[in-house]
């Protein structure tokens, strides 16, 4: 199980502020790529994190998955803050 998670959610159906507040209480840190797409450093399984983040009455259009960040498993051009966050958070 990776401690880094990728979270996708329908931001028109789920309040981003509420979700981010819940992330603050259960994760070490998180990085918002854009509204509805978040990377999180969390010591829980994807299922445990999903159950803590998502209200029972609104579980549609949410995805939480483990993220593999072994050497050369990701590449791209993004804001340098993302690369800094990944370097700080990918360590076991």
Secondary structure, DSSP 8 states (H G I E B T S, - for coil): --SEEEEEE-TTTS-HHHHHHHHHHHSSEEEEEETTEEEEE-SS-HHHHHHHHS-TT--TTEEEEE----TTS------HHHHHHHHHHS--
